[in-house]
Amino acid sequence: MSSIYLNFPITSEEYKNLEKKFGQLCYYAAWQLTRKNSNNNHQCDLDDFQQELMLAVLRAGSYYKRQVYIDTSLSSLSDKKLDKVADVILNELFDLWKNRTRHGANRQKFGDYQEKILDNLCKGYLQPSDMPDKSRSLIFDTKFFTYCKQIVWNAQRNLGKKITREKPIRSGQVSLSDHDYLVYG
């Protein structure tokens, strides 16, 4: 997964745009998380939750860049005349990419290996002017907004589950600042 962040990085300008468009949503989701879990003694404050949600937005940006790159690569290659072996490989990659969200997709991932195969097909069959660009800037369209909002709400839900799971651990903790008589000296 770290290769996705390295191959499809978010630039500082893209980060500013992401923060501008999704900063308030992350703040609101973090506020809801702290409000709903006020009795659970969570150790993070509002800013920590907001930063965690912004990291989820950055991950969503990198993943969306990768999705756009793979979609454009597959569509560019499908328009070209390929030999039989390359055509079979392209069809397998296309089916794997198309079925990535179906049940059991975790066993059939479109991972680094498949991406390298796709890159090699692009280098072999596409002109340099037709090659998709991995460093292409992030596209802020409605599909991305929907995707990113879903990622933020899923990250909020996962943080809430983590807080709930850790509640029994935190309930047995004692802070010395609350009990001055326990401090030596």
Secondary structure as UniProt FT lines:
FT   HELIX           2..7
FT   HELIX           12..36
FT   HELIX           38..40
FT   HELIX           46..78
FT   HELIX           84..98
FT   TURN            99..101
FT   TURN            103..104
FT   HELIX           105..107
FT   HELIX           112..125
FT   TURN            128..130
FT   TURN            134..135
FT   HELIX           142..171
FT   TURN            176..178
FT   HELIX           180..182
//
